[in-house]
């Protein structure tokens, strides 16, 4: 798992999300799509597996 940290170039919003790889994500603040991760932490902790299916 990777814990990806994103910073939106449009609204300066920041968020983190955990994925199986380093993927682009959509800004939850303004909806800007395909934001690349600023940095990623590799993590094996299953407790971080909090991905929501409905998102
Ligand atoms: Zn944004």
mmCIF file of the protein (N, C-alpha, C, O) and its ligand, coordinates in Angstrom:
data_MODEL
# 
_entry.id   MODEL 
# 
loop_
_entity.id 
_entity.type 
_entity.pdbx_number_of_molecules 
1 polymer     1 
2 non-polymer 1 
# 
_entity_poly.entity_id                      1 
_entity_poly.type                           'polypeptide(L)' 
_entity_poly.nstd_linkage                   no 
_entity_poly.nstd_monomer                   no 
_entity_poly.pdbx_seq_one_letter_code       
;(UNK)(UNK)(UNK)(UNK)(UNK)(UNK)(UNK)(UNK)(UNK)(UNK)(UNK)(UNK)(UNK)(UNK)(UNK)(UNK)
(UNK)(UNK)(UNK)(UNK)(UNK)(UNK)(UNK)(UNK)(UNK)(UNK)(UNK)(UNK)(UNK)(UNK)(UNK)(UNK)
(UNK)(UNK)(UNK)(UNK)(UNK)(UNK)(UNK)(UNK)(UNK)(UNK)(UNK)(UNK)(UNK)(UNK)(UNK)(UNK)
(UNK)(UNK)(UNK)(UNK)(UNK)(UNK)(UNK)
;
_entity_poly.pdbx_seq_one_letter_code_can   XXXXXXXXXXXXXXXXXXXXXXXXXXXXXXXXXXXXXXXXXXXXXXXXXXXXXXX 
_entity_poly.pdbx_strand_id                 A 
# 
loop_
_entity_poly_seq.entity_id 
_entity_poly_seq.num 
_entity_poly_seq.mon_id 
_entity_poly_seq.hetero 
1 1  UNK n 
1 2  UNK n 
1 3  UNK n 
1 4  UNK n 
1 5  UNK n 
1 6  UNK n 
1 7  UNK n 
1 8  UNK n 
1 9  UNK n 
1 10 UNK n 
1 11 UNK n 
1 12 UNK n 
1 13 UNK n 
1 14 UNK n 
1 15 UNK n 
1 16 UNK n 
1 17 UNK n 
1 18 UNK n 
1 19 UNK n 
1 20 UNK n 
1 21 UNK n 
1 22 UNK n 
1 23 UNK n 
1 24 UNK n 
1 25 UNK n 
1 26 UNK n 
1 27 UNK n 
1 28 UNK n 
1 29 UNK n 
1 30 UNK n 
1 31 UNK n 
1 32 UNK n 
1 33 UNK n 
1 34 UNK n 
1 35 UNK n 
1 36 UNK n 
1 37 UNK n 
1 38 UNK n 
1 39 UNK n 
1 40 UNK n 
1 41 UNK n 
1 42 UNK n 
1 43 UNK n 
1 44 UNK n 
1 45 UNK n 
1 46 UNK n 
1 47 UNK n 
1 48 UNK n 
1 49 UNK n 
1 50 UNK n 
1 51 UNK n 
1 52 UNK n 
1 53 UNK n 
1 54 UNK n 
1 55 UNK n 
# 
loop_
_struct_asym.id 
_struct_asym.entity_id 
A 1 
B 2 
# 
loop_
_chem_comp.id 
_chem_comp.type 
_chem_comp.mon_nstd_flag 
UNK 'L-peptide linking' . 
ZN  non-polymer         . 
# 
_pdbx_entity_nonpoly.entity_id   2 
_pdbx_entity_nonpoly.name        ? 
_pdbx_entity_nonpoly.comp_id     ZN 
# 
_pdbx_nonpoly_scheme.asym_id         B 
_pdbx_nonpoly_scheme.entity_id       2 
_pdbx_nonpoly_scheme.mon_id          ZN 
_pdbx_nonpoly_scheme.ndb_seq_num     1 
_pdbx_nonpoly_scheme.pdb_seq_num     101 
_pdbx_nonpoly_scheme.auth_seq_num    101 
_pdbx_nonpoly_scheme.pdb_mon_id      ZN 
_pdbx_nonpoly_scheme.auth_mon_id     ZN 
_pdbx_nonpoly_scheme.pdb_strand_id   A 
_pdbx_nonpoly_scheme.pdb_ins_code    . 
# 
loop_
_atom_site.group_PDB 
_atom_site.id 
_atom_site.type_symbol 
_atom_site.label_atom_id 
_atom_site.label_alt_id 
_atom_site.label_comp_id 
_atom_site.label_asym_id 
_atom_site.label_entity_id 
_atom_site.label_seq_id 
_atom_site.pdbx_PDB_ins_code 
_atom_site.Cartn_x 
_atom_site.Cartn_y 
_atom_site.Cartn_z 
_atom_site.occupancy 
_atom_site.B_iso_or_equiv 
_atom_site.pdbx_formal_charge 
_atom_site.auth_seq_id 
_atom_site.auth_comp_id 
_atom_site.auth_asym_id 
_atom_site.auth_atom_id 
_atom_site.pdbx_PDB_model_num 
ATOM   1   N  N  . UNK A 1 1  ? 0.838   -1.202 0.000   1.00 0.00 ? 1   UNK A N  1 
ATOM   2   C  CA . UNK A 1 1  ? 0.000   0.000  0.000   1.00 0.00 ? 1   UNK A CA 1 
ATOM   3   C  C  . UNK A 1 1  ? 0.871   1.248  0.000   1.00 0.00 ? 1   UNK A C  1 
ATOM   4   O  O  . UNK A 1 1  ? 1.968   1.272  0.558   1.00 0.00 ? 1   UNK A O  1 
ATOM   5   N  N  . UNK A 1 2  ? 0.356   2.261  -0.630  1.00 0.00 ? 2   UNK A N  1 
ATOM   6   C  CA . UNK A 1 2  ? 1.000   3.571  -0.570  1.00 0.00 ? 2   UNK A CA 1 
ATOM   7   C  C  . UNK A 1 2  ? 0.026   4.550  0.058   1.00 0.00 ? 2   UNK A C  1 
ATOM   8   O  O  . UNK A 1 2  ? -1.158  4.578  -0.276  1.00 0.00 ? 2   UNK A O  1 
ATOM   9   N  N  . UNK A 1 3  ? 0.555   5.359  0.980   1.00 0.00 ? 3   UNK A N  1 
ATOM   10  C  CA . UNK A 1 3  ? -0.230  6.469  1.496   1.00 0.00 ? 3   UNK A CA 1 
ATOM   11  C  C  . UNK A 1 3  ? 0.199   7.703  0.706   1.00 0.00 ? 3   UNK A C  1 
ATOM   12  O  O  . UNK A 1 3  ? 1.274   8.260  0.932   1.00 0.00 ? 3   UNK A O  1 
ATOM   13  N  N  . UNK A 1 4  ? -0.639  8.107  -0.198  1.00 0.00 ? 4   UNK A N  1 
ATOM   14  C  CA . UNK A 1 4  ? -0.311  9.221  -1.076  1.00 0.00 ? 4   UNK A CA 1 
ATOM   15  C  C  . UNK A 1 4  ? -0.813  10.524 -0.489  1.00 0.00 ? 4   UNK A C  1 
ATOM   16  O  O  . UNK A 1 4  ? -1.933  10.614 0.014   1.00 0.00 ? 4   UNK A O  1 
ATOM   17  N  N  . UNK A 1 5  ? 0.042   11.530 -0.565  1.00 0.00 ? 5   UNK A N  1 
ATOM   18  C  CA . UNK A 1 5  ? -0.352  12.857 -0.104  1.00 0.00 ? 5   UNK A CA 1 
ATOM   19  C  C  . UNK A 1 5  ? -0.467  13.779 -1.313  1.00 0.00 ? 5   UNK A C  1 
ATOM   20  O  O  . UNK A 1 5  ? 0.456   13.890 -2.120  1.00 0.00 ? 5   UNK A O  1 
ATOM   21  N  N  . UNK A 1 6  ? -1.614  14.433 -1.420  1.00 0.00 ? 6   UNK A N  1 
ATOM   22  C  CA . UNK A 1 6  ? -1.876  15.282 -2.575  1.00 0.00 ? 6   UNK A CA 1 
ATOM   23  C  C  . UNK A 1 6  ? -2.031  16.736 -2.158  1.00 0.00 ? 6   UNK A C  1 
ATOM   24  O  O  . UNK A 1 6  ? -2.513  17.048 -1.069  1.00 0.00 ? 6   UNK A O  1 
ATOM   25  N  N  . UNK A 1 7  ? -1.609  17.613 -3.056  1.00 0.00 ? 7   UNK A N  1 
ATOM   26  C  CA . UNK A 1 7  ? -1.884  19.043 -2.874  1.00 0.00 ? 7   UNK A CA 1 
ATOM   27  C  C  . UNK A 1 7  ? -2.424  19.583 -4.184  1.00 0.00 ? 7   UNK A C  1 
ATOM   28  O  O  . UNK A 1 7  ? -1.775  19.496 -5.226  1.00 0.00 ? 7   UNK A O  1 
ATOM   29  N  N  . UNK A 1 8  ? -3.610  20.136 -4.112  1.00 0.00 ? 8   UNK A N  1 
ATOM   30  C  CA . UNK A 1 8  ? -4.282  20.609 -5.313  1.00 0.00 ? 8   UNK A CA 1 
ATOM   31  C  C  . UNK A 1 8  ? -3.655  21.904 -5.812  1.00 0.00 ? 8   UNK A C  1 
ATOM   32  O  O  . UNK A 1 8  ? -3.525  22.854 -5.040  1.00 0.00 ? 8   UNK A O  1 
ATOM   33  N  N  . UNK A 1 9  ? -3.263  21.968 -7.084  1.00 0.00 ? 9   UNK A N  1 
ATOM   34  C  CA . UNK A 1 9  ? -2.658  23.183 -7.640  1.00 0.00 ? 9   UNK A CA 1 
ATOM   35  C  C  . UNK A 1 9  ? -3.682  24.283 -7.881  1.00 0.00 ? 9   UNK A C  1 
ATOM   36  O  O  . UNK A 1 9  ? -3.310  25.438 -8.085  1.00 0.00 ? 9   UNK A O  1 
ATOM   37  N  N  . UNK A 1 10 ? -4.935  23.948 -7.863  1.00 0.00 ? 10  UNK A N  1 
ATOM   38  C  CA . UNK A 1 10 ? -5.953  24.950 -8.151  1.00 0.00 ? 10  UNK A CA 1 
ATOM   39  C  C  . UNK A 1 10 ? -6.485  25.622 -6.889  1.00 0.00 ? 10  UNK A C  1 
ATOM   40  O  O  . UNK A 1 10 ? -6.606  26.847 -6.847  1.00 0.00 ? 10  UNK A O  1 
ATOM   41  N  N  . UNK A 1 11 ? -6.808  24.829 -5.850  1.00 0.00 ? 11  UNK A N  1 
ATOM   42  C  CA . UNK A 1 11 ? -7.430  25.411 -4.662  1.00 0.00 ? 11  UNK A CA 1 
ATOM   43  C  C  . UNK A 1 11 ? -6.555  25.280 -3.419  1.00 0.00 ? 11  UNK A C  1 
ATOM   44  O  O  . UNK A 1 11 ? -6.951  25.692 -2.328  1.00 0.00 ? 11  UNK A O  1 
ATOM   45  N  N  . UNK A 1 12 ? -5.357  24.702 -3.590  1.00 0.00 ? 12  UNK A N  1 
ATOM   46  C  CA . UNK A 1 12 ? -4.419  24.532 -2.477  1.00 0.00 ? 12  UNK A CA 1 
ATOM   47  C  C  . UNK A 1 12 ? -4.937  23.593 -1.394  1.00 0.00 ? 12  UNK A C  1 
ATOM   48  O  O  . UNK A 1 12 ? -4.387  23.539 -0.294  1.00 0.00 ? 12  UNK A O  1 
ATOM   49  N  N  . UNK A 1 13 ? -5.978  22.869 -1.703  1.00 0.00 ? 13  UNK A N  1 
ATOM   50  C  CA . UNK A 1 13 ? -6.465  21.873 -0.762  1.00 0.00 ? 13  UNK A CA 1 
ATOM   51  C  C  . UNK A 1 13 ? -5.492  20.715 -0.670  1.00 0.00 ? 13  UNK A C  1 
ATOM   52  O  O  . UNK A 1 13 ? -4.807  20.400 -1.643  1.00 0.00 ? 13  UNK A O  1 
ATOM   53  N  N  . UNK A 1 14 ? -5.426  20.084 0.478   1.00 0.00 ? 14  UNK A N  1 
ATOM   54  C  CA . UNK A 1 14 ? -4.539  18.939 0.664   1.00 0.00 ? 14  UNK A CA 1 
ATOM   55  C  C  . UNK A 1 14 ? -5.339  17.771 1.220   1.00 0.00 ? 14  UNK A C  1 
ATOM   56  O  O  . UNK A 1 14 ? -6.272  17.949 2.004   1.00 0.00 ? 14  UNK A O  1 
ATOM   57  N  N  . UNK A 1 15 ? -4.957  16.588 0.801   1.00 0.00 ? 15  UNK A N  1 
ATOM   58  C  CA . UNK A 1 15 ? -5.596  15.389 1.329   1.00 0.00 ? 15  UNK A CA 1 
ATOM   59  C  C  . UNK A 1 15 ? -4.669  14.205 1.159   1.00 0.00 ? 15  UNK A C  1 
ATOM   60  O  O  . UNK A 1 15 ? -3.686  14.258 0.420   1.00 0.00 ? 15  UNK A O  1 
ATOM   61  N  N  . UNK A 1 16 ? -5.000  13.154 1.849   1.00 0.00 ? 16  UNK A N  1 
ATOM   62  C  CA . UNK A 1 16 ? -4.219  11.930 1.749   1.00 0.00 ? 16  UNK A CA 1 
ATOM   63  C  C  . UNK A 1 16 ? -5.155  10.772 1.451   1.00 0.00 ? 16  UNK A C  1 
ATOM   64  O  O  . UNK A 1 16 ? -6.329  10.781 1.820   1.00 0.00 ? 16  UNK A O  1 
ATOM   65  N  N  . UNK A 1 17 ? -4.607  9.788  0.782   1.00 0.00 ? 17  UNK A N  1 
ATOM   66  C  CA . UNK A 1 17 ? -5.406  8.613  0.476   1.00 0.00 ? 17  UNK A CA 1 
ATOM   67  C  C  . UNK A 1 17 ? -4.466  7.430  0.323   1.00 0.00 ? 17  UNK A C  1 
ATOM   68  O  O  . UNK A 1 17 ? -3.311  7.587  -0.072  1.00 0.00 ? 17  UNK A O  1 
ATOM   69  N  N  . UNK A 1 18 ? -4.957  6.273  0.632   1.00 0.00 ? 18  UNK A N  1 
ATOM   70  C  CA . UNK A 1 18 ? -4.111  5.093  0.488   1.00 0.00 ? 18  UNK A CA 1 
ATOM   71  C  C  . UNK A 1 18 ? -4.566  4.266  -0.710  1.00 0.00 ? 18  UNK A C  1 
ATOM   72  O  O  . UNK A 1 18 ? -5.756  4.022  -0.915  1.00 0.00 ? 18  UNK A O  1 
ATOM   73  N  N  . UNK A 1 19 ? -3.574  3.846  -1.494  1.00 0.00 ? 19  UNK A N  1 
ATOM   74  C  CA . UNK A 1 19 ? -3.836  3.106  -2.706  1.00 0.00 ? 19  UNK A CA 1 
ATOM   75  C  C  . UNK A 1 19 ? -2.829  1.966  -2.813  1.00 0.00 ? 19  UNK A C  1 
ATOM   76  O  O  . UNK A 1 19 ? -1.850  1.904  -2.069  1.00 0.00 ? 19  UNK A O  1 
ATOM   77  N  N  . UNK A 1 20 ? -3.088  1.084  -3.740  1.00 0.00 ? 20  UNK A N  1 
ATOM   78  C  CA . UNK A 1 20 ? -2.137  0.012  -3.995  1.00 0.00 ? 20  UNK A CA 1 
ATOM   79  C  C  . UNK A 1 20 ? -0.946  0.505  -4.804  1.00 0.00 ? 20  UNK A C  1 
ATOM   80  O  O  . UNK A 1 20 ? 0.069   -0.184 -4.902  1.00 0.00 ? 20  UNK A O  1 
ATOM   81  N  N  . UNK A 1 21 ? -1.065  1.676  -5.375  1.00 0.00 ? 21  UNK A N  1 
ATOM   82  C  CA . UNK A 1 21 ? 0.024   2.210  -6.163  1.00 0.00 ? 21  UNK A CA 1 
ATOM   83  C  C  . UNK A 1 21 ? -0.054  3.731  -6.119  1.00 0.00 ? 21  UNK A C  1 
ATOM   84  O  O  . UNK A 1 21 ? -0.972  4.306  -5.534  1.00 0.00 ? 21  UNK A O  1 
ATOM   85  N  N  . UNK A 1 22 ? 0.920   4.364  -6.746  1.00 0.00 ? 22  UNK A N  1 
ATOM   86  C  CA . UNK A 1 22 ? 0.934   5.820  -6.775  1.00 0.00 ? 22  UNK A CA 1 
ATOM   87  C  C  . UNK A 1 22 ? 0.080   6.289  -7.945  1.00 0.00 ? 22  UNK A C  1 
ATOM   88  O  O  . UNK A 1 22 ? 0.522   6.294  -9.095  1.00 0.00 ? 22  UNK A O  1 
ATOM   89  N  N  . UNK A 1 23 ? -1.125  6.674  -7.637  1.00 0.00 ? 23  UNK A N  1 
ATOM   90  C  CA . UNK A 1 23 ? -2.062  7.038  -8.693  1.00 0.00 ? 23  UNK A CA 1 
ATOM   91  C  C  . UNK A 1 23 ? -2.500  8.486  -8.548  1.00 0.00 ? 23  UNK A C  1 
ATOM   92  O  O  . UNK A 1 23 ? -2.415  9.075  -7.471  1.00 0.00 ? 23  UNK A O  1 
ATOM   93  N  N  . UNK A 1 24 ? -2.971  9.048  -9.655  1.00 0.00 ? 24  UNK A N  1 
ATOM   94  C  CA . UNK A 1 24 ? -3.570  10.371 -9.601  1.00 0.00 ? 24  UNK A CA 1 
ATOM   95  C  C  . UNK A 1 24 ? -4.929  10.265 -8.914  1.00 0.00 ? 24  UNK A C  1 
ATOM   96  O  O  . UNK A 1 24 ? -5.599  9.234  -8.971  1.00 0.00 ? 24  UNK A O  1 
ATOM   97  N  N  . UNK A 1 25 ? -5.315  11.366 -8.260  1.00 0.00 ? 25  UNK A N  1 
ATOM   98  C  CA . UNK A 1 25 ? -6.597  11.369 -7.577  1.00 0.00 ? 25  UNK A CA 1 
ATOM   99  C  C  . UNK A 1 25 ? -7.344  12.660 -7.913  1.00 0.00 ? 25  UNK A C  1 
ATOM   100 O  O  . UNK A 1 25 ? -6.769  13.598 -8.464  1.00 0.00 ? 25  UNK A O  1 
ATOM   101 N  N  . UNK A 1 26 ? -8.616  12.690 -7.577  1.00 0.00 ? 26  UNK A N  1 
ATOM   102 C  CA . UNK A 1 26 ? -9.410  13.891 -7.804  1.00 0.00 ? 26  UNK A CA 1 
ATOM   103 C  C  . UNK A 1 26 ? -9.473  14.711 -6.531  1.00 0.00 ? 26  UNK A C  1 
ATOM   104 O  O  . UNK A 1 26 ? -9.590  14.161 -5.436  1.00 0.00 ? 26  UNK A O  1 
ATOM   105 N  N  . UNK A 1 27 ? -9.394  16.035 -6.674  1.00 0.00 ? 27  UNK A N  1 
ATOM   106 C  CA . UNK A 1 27 ? -9.444  16.910 -5.509  1.00 0.00 ? 27  UNK A CA 1 
ATOM   107 C  C  . UNK A 1 27 ? -10.821 16.848 -4.864  1.00 0.00 ? 27  UNK A C  1 
ATOM   108 O  O  . UNK A 1 27 ? -11.823 17.102 -5.532  1.00 0.00 ? 27  UNK A O  1 
ATOM   109 N  N  . UNK A 1 28 ? -10.890 16.510 -3.563  1.00 0.00 ? 28  UNK A N  1 
ATOM   110 C  CA . UNK A 1 28 ? -12.187 16.444 -2.886  1.00 0.00 ? 28  UNK A CA 1 
ATOM   111 C  C  . UNK A 1 28 ? -12.741 17.828 -2.571  1.00 0.00 ? 28  UNK A C  1 
ATOM   112 O  O  . UNK A 1 28 ? -13.897 17.963 -2.168  1.00 0.00 ? 28  UNK A O  1 
ATOM   113 N  N  . UNK A 1 29 ? -11.915 18.858 -2.756  1.00 0.00 ? 29  UNK A N  1 
ATOM   114 C  CA . UNK A 1 29 ? -12.329 20.221 -2.394  1.00 0.00 ? 29  UNK A CA 1 
ATOM   115 C  C  . UNK A 1 29 ? -12.954 20.956 -3.578  1.00 0.00 ? 29  UNK A C  1 
ATOM   116 O  O  . UNK A 1 29 ? -14.011 21.573 -3.444  1.00 0.00 ? 29  UNK A O  1 
ATOM   117 N  N  . UNK A 1 30 ? -12.300 20.889 -4.733  1.00 0.00 ? 30  UNK A N  1 
ATOM   118 C  CA . UNK A 1 30 ? -12.808 21.632 -5.885  1.00 0.00 ? 30  UNK A CA 1 
ATOM   119 C  C  . UNK A 1 30 ? -13.121 20.725 -7.066  1.00 0.00 ? 30  UNK A C  1 
ATOM   120 O  O  . UNK A 1 30 ? -13.686 21.174 -8.063  1.00 0.00 ? 30  UNK A O  1 
ATOM   121 N  N  . UNK A 1 31 ? -12.757 19.450 -6.960  1.00 0.00 ? 31  UNK A N  1 
ATOM   122 C  CA . UNK A 1 31 ? -13.119 18.512 -8.010  1.00 0.00 ? 31  UNK A CA 1 
ATOM   123 C  C  . UNK A 1 31 ? -12.118 18.416 -9.156  1.00 0.00 ? 31  UNK A C  1 
ATOM   124 O  O  . UNK A 1 31 ? -12.376 17.728 -10.143 1.00 0.00 ? 31  UNK A O  1 
ATOM   125 N  N  . UNK A 1 32 ? -10.977 19.098 -9.039  1.00 0.00 ? 32  UNK A N  1 
ATOM   126 C  CA . UNK A 1 32 ? -9.950  18.998 -10.076 1.00 0.00 ? 32  UNK A CA 1 
ATOM   127 C  C  . UNK A 1 32 ? -9.488  17.559 -10.224 1.00 0.00 ? 32  UNK A C  1 
ATOM   128 O  O  . UNK A 1 32 ? -9.189  16.879 -9.242  1.00 0.00 ? 32  UNK A O  1 
ATOM   129 N  N  . UNK A 1 33 ? -9.437  17.119 -11.441 1.00 0.00 ? 33  UNK A N  1 
ATOM   130 C  CA . UNK A 1 33 ? -9.139  15.712 -11.679 1.00 0.00 ? 33  UNK A CA 1 
ATOM   131 C  C  . UNK A 1 33 ? -7.662  15.488 -11.983 1.00 0.00 ? 33  UNK A C  1 
ATOM   132 O  O  . UNK A 1 33 ? -6.946  16.390 -12.419 1.00 0.00 ? 33  UNK A O  1 
ATOM   133 N  N  . UNK A 1 34 ? -7.235  14.251 -11.736 1.00 0.00 ? 34  UNK A N  1 
ATOM   134 C  CA . UNK A 1 34 ? -5.897  13.796 -12.100 1.00 0.00 ? 34  UNK A CA 1 
ATOM   135 C  C  . UNK A 1 34 ? -4.788  14.585 -11.413 1.00 0.00 ? 34  UNK A C  1 
ATOM   136 O  O  . UNK A 1 34 ? -3.813  14.985 -12.048 1.00 0.00 ? 34  UNK A O  1 
ATOM   137 N  N  . UNK A 1 35 ? -4.946  14.805 -10.113 1.00 0.00 ? 35  UNK A N  1 
ATOM   138 C  CA . UNK A 1 35 ? -3.903  15.448 -9.338  1.00 0.00 ? 35  UNK A CA 1 
ATOM   139 C  C  . UNK A 1 35 ? -2.864  14.394 -8.964  1.00 0.00 ? 35  UNK A C  1 
ATOM   140 O  O  . UNK A 1 35 ? -3.200  13.344 -8.415  1.00 0.00 ? 35  UNK A O  1 
ATOM   141 N  N  . UNK A 1 36 ? -1.603  14.684 -9.268  1.00 0.00 ? 36  UNK A N  1 
ATOM   142 C  CA . UNK A 1 36 ? -0.543  13.736 -8.963  1.00 0.00 ? 36  UNK A CA 1 
ATOM   143 C  C  . UNK A 1 36 ? -0.121  13.860 -7.506  1.00 0.00 ? 36  UNK A C  1 
ATOM   144 O  O  . UNK A 1 36 ? -0.160  14.957 -6.949  1.00 0.00 ? 36  UNK A O  1 
ATOM   145 N  N  . UNK A 1 37 ? 0.280   12.763 -6.881  1.00 0.00 ? 37  UNK A N  1 
ATOM   146 C  CA . UNK A 1 37 ? 0.711   12.806 -5.493  1.00 0.00 ? 37  UNK A CA 1 
ATOM   147 C  C  . UNK A 1 37 ? 1.962   13.644 -5.302  1.00 0.00 ? 37  UNK A C  1 
ATOM   148 O  O  . UNK A 1 37 ? 2.907   13.541 -6.084  1.00 0.00 ? 37  UNK A O  1 
ATOM   149 N  N  . UNK A 1 38 ? 1.972   14.479 -4.258  1.00 0.00 ? 38  UNK A N  1 
ATOM   150 C  CA . UNK A 1 38 ? 3.157   15.247 -3.900  1.00 0.00 ? 38  UNK A CA 1 
ATOM   151 C  C  . UNK A 1 38 ? 4.226   14.313 -3.367  1.00 0.00 ? 38  UNK A C  1 
ATOM   152 O  O  . UNK A 1 38 ? 5.409   14.454 -3.677  1.00 0.00 ? 38  UNK A O  1 
ATOM   153 N  N  . UNK A 1 39 ? 3.797   13.370 -2.572  1.00 0.00 ? 39  UNK A N  1 
ATOM   154 C  CA . UNK A 1 39 ? 4.717   12.358 -2.071  1.00 0.00 ? 39  UNK A CA 1 
ATOM   155 C  C  . UNK A 1 39 ? 3.926   11.128 -1.656  1.00 0.00 ? 39  UNK A C  1 
ATOM   156 O  O  . UNK A 1 39 ? 2.703   11.170 -1.517  1.00 0.00 ? 39  UNK A O  1 
ATOM   157 N  N  . UNK A 1 40 ? 4.638   10.053 -1.466  1.00 0.00 ? 40  UNK A N  1 
ATOM   158 C  CA . UNK A 1 40 ? 3.982   8.809  -1.113  1.00 0.00 ? 40  UNK A CA 1 
ATOM   159 C  C  . UNK A 1 40 ? 4.775   8.079  -0.044  1.00 0.00 ? 40  UNK A C  1 
ATOM   160 O  O  . UNK A 1 40 ? 6.005   8.035  -0.074  1.00 0.00 ? 40  UNK A O  1 
ATOM   161 N  N  . UNK A 1 41 ? 4.055   7.519  0.883   1.00 0.00 ? 41  UNK A N  1 
ATOM   162 C  CA . UNK A 1 41 ? 4.685   6.682  1.891   1.00 0.00 ? 41  UNK A CA 1 
ATOM   163 C  C  . UNK A 1 41 ? 4.254   5.249  1.659   1.00 0.00 ? 41  UNK A C  1 
ATOM   164 O  O  . UNK A 1 41 ? 3.066   4.951  1.532   1.00 0.00 ? 41  UNK A O  1 
ATOM   165 N  N  . UNK A 1 42 ? 5.226   4.379  1.609   1.00 0.00 ? 42  UNK A N  1 
ATOM   166 C  CA . UNK A 1 42 ? 4.872   2.978  1.476   1.00 0.00 ? 42  UNK A CA 1 
ATOM   167 C  C  . UNK A 1 42 ? 4.496   2.458  2.852   1.00 0.00 ? 42  UNK A C  1 
ATOM   168 O  O  . UNK A 1 42 ? 5.226   2.659  3.823   1.00 0.00 ? 42  UNK A O  1 
ATOM   169 N  N  . UNK A 1 43 ? 3.368   1.798  2.928   1.00 0.00 ? 43  UNK A N  1 
ATOM   170 C  CA . UNK A 1 43 ? 2.943   1.281  4.212   1.00 0.00 ? 43  UNK A CA 1 
ATOM   171 C  C  . UNK A 1 43 ? 2.313   -0.095 4.038   1.00 0.00 ? 43  UNK A C  1 
ATOM   172 O  O  . UNK A 1 43 ? 1.609   -0.356 3.061   1.00 0.00 ? 43  UNK A O  1 
ATOM   173 N  N  . UNK A 1 44 ? 2.574   -0.945 4.979   1.00 0.00 ? 44  UNK A N  1 
ATOM   174 C  CA . UNK A 1 44 ? 2.048   -2.305 4.931   1.00 0.00 ? 44  UNK A CA 1 
ATOM   175 C  C  . UNK A 1 44 ? 0.948   -2.515 5.956   1.00 0.00 ? 44  UNK A C  1 
ATOM   176 O  O  . UNK A 1 44 ? 0.401   -3.610 6.086   1.00 0.00 ? 44  UNK A O  1 
ATOM   177 N  N  . UNK A 1 45 ? 0.634   -1.455 6.678   1.00 0.00 ? 45  UNK A N  1 
ATOM   178 C  CA . UNK A 1 45 ? -0.314  -1.575 7.764   1.00 0.00 ? 45  UNK A CA 1 
ATOM   179 C  C  . UNK A 1 45 ? -1.737  -1.743 7.242   1.00 0.00 ? 45  UNK A C  1 
ATOM   180 O  O  . UNK A 1 45 ? -2.277  -0.844 6.597   1.00 0.00 ? 45  UNK A O  1 
ATOM   181 N  N  . UNK A 1 46 ? -2.331  -2.873 7.516   1.00 0.00 ? 46  UNK A N  1 
ATOM   182 C  CA . UNK A 1 46 ? -3.678  -3.150 7.044   1.00 0.00 ? 46  UNK A CA 1 
ATOM   183 C  C  . UNK A 1 46 ? -4.698  -2.195 7.663   1.00 0.00 ? 46  UNK A C  1 
ATOM   184 O  O  . UNK A 1 46 ? -5.789  -2.016 7.122   1.00 0.00 ? 46  UNK A O  1 
ATOM   185 N  N  . UNK A 1 47 ? -4.348  -1.588 8.785   1.00 0.00 ? 47  UNK A N  1 
ATOM   186 C  CA . UNK A 1 47 ? -5.251  -0.660 9.449   1.00 0.00 ? 47  UNK A CA 1 
ATOM   187 C  C  . UNK A 1 47 ? -5.469  0.592  8.600   1.00 0.00 ? 47  UNK A C  1 
ATOM   188 O  O  . UNK A 1 47 ? -6.463  1.301  8.762   1.00 0.00 ? 47  UNK A O  1 
ATOM   189 N  N  . UNK A 1 48 ? -4.529  0.853  7.696   1.00 0.00 ? 48  UNK A N  1 
ATOM   190 C  CA . UNK A 1 48 ? -4.681  2.009  6.829   1.00 0.00 ? 48  UNK A CA 1 
ATOM   191 C  C  . UNK A 1 48 ? -5.563  1.704  5.628   1.00 0.00 ? 48  UNK A C  1 
ATOM   192 O  O  . UNK A 1 48 ? -5.827  2.567  4.791   1.00 0.00 ? 48  UNK A O  1 
ATOM   193 N  N  . UNK A 1 49 ? -6.004  0.478  5.564   1.00 0.00 ? 49  UNK A N  1 
ATOM   194 C  CA . UNK A 1 49 ? -6.831  0.094  4.431   1.00 0.00 ? 49  UNK A CA 1 
ATOM   195 C  C  . UNK A 1 49 ? -8.253  0.575  4.662   1.00 0.00 ? 49  UNK A C  1 
ATOM   196 O  O  . UNK A 1 49 ? -9.133  -0.193 5.051   1.00 0.00 ? 49  UNK A O  1 
ATOM   197 N  N  . UNK A 1 50 ? -8.456  1.847  4.415   1.00 0.00 ? 50  UNK A N  1 
ATOM   198 C  CA . UNK A 1 50 ? -9.745  2.465  4.718   1.00 0.00 ? 50  UNK A CA 1 
ATOM   199 C  C  . UNK A 1 50 ? -10.397 3.024  3.469   1.00 0.00 ? 50  UNK A C  1 
ATOM   200 O  O  . UNK A 1 50 ? -11.183 3.969  3.532   1.00 0.00 ? 50  UNK A O  1 
ATOM   201 N  N  . UNK A 1 51 ? -10.070 2.444  2.358   1.00 0.00 ? 51  UNK A N  1 
ATOM   202 C  CA . UNK A 1 51 ? -10.643 2.911  1.106   1.00 0.00 ? 51  UNK A CA 1 
ATOM   203 C  C  . UNK A 1 51 ? -12.140 2.649  1.091   1.00 0.00 ? 51  UNK A C  1 
ATOM   204 O  O  . UNK A 1 51 ? -12.592 1.544  1.390   1.00 0.00 ? 51  UNK A O  1 
ATOM   205 N  N  . UNK A 1 52 ? -12.892 3.662  0.745   1.00 0.00 ? 52  UNK A N  1 
ATOM   206 C  CA . UNK A 1 52 ? -14.329 3.521  0.748   1.00 0.00 ? 52  UNK A CA 1 
ATOM   207 C  C  . UNK A 1 52 ? -14.833 3.175  -0.653  1.00 0.00 ? 52  UNK A C  1 
ATOM   208 O  O  . UNK A 1 52 ? -14.542 3.867  -1.629  1.00 0.00 ? 52  UNK A O  1 
ATOM   209 N  N  . UNK A 1 53 ? -15.576 2.115  -0.721  1.00 0.00 ? 53  UNK A N  1 
ATOM   210 C  CA . UNK A 1 53 ? -16.073 1.645  -1.997  1.00 0.00 ? 53  UNK A CA 1 
ATOM   211 C  C  . UNK A 1 53 ? -16.987 2.679  -2.669  1.00 0.00 ? 53  UNK A C  1 
ATOM   212 O  O  . UNK A 1 53 ? -16.997 2.830  -3.891  1.00 0.00 ? 53  UNK A O  1 
ATOM   213 N  N  . UNK A 1 54 ? -17.741 3.372  -1.841  1.00 0.00 ? 54  UNK A N  1 
ATOM   214 C  CA . UNK A 1 54 ? -18.734 4.293  -2.369  1.00 0.00 ? 54  UNK A CA 1 
ATOM   215 C  C  . UNK A 1 54 ? -18.129 5.581  -2.924  1.00 0.00 ? 54  UNK A C  1 
ATOM   216 O  O  . UNK A 1 54 ? -18.807 6.325  -3.633  1.00 0.00 ? 54  UNK A O  1 
ATOM   217 N  N  . UNK A 1 55 ? -16.863 5.851  -2.610  1.00 0.00 ? 55  UNK A N  1 
ATOM   218 C  CA . UNK A 1 55 ? -16.223 7.071  -3.069  1.00 0.00 ? 55  UNK A CA 1 
ATOM   219 C  C  . UNK A 1 55 ? -16.000 6.971  -4.557  1.00 0.00 ? 55  UNK A C  1 
ATOM   220 O  O  . UNK A 1 55 ? -15.466 7.898  -5.165  1.00 0.00 ? 55  UNK A O  1 
HETATM 221 ZN ZN . ZN  B 2 .  ? -8.783  21.540 -5.506  1.00 0.00 ? 101 ZN  A ZN 1 
# 
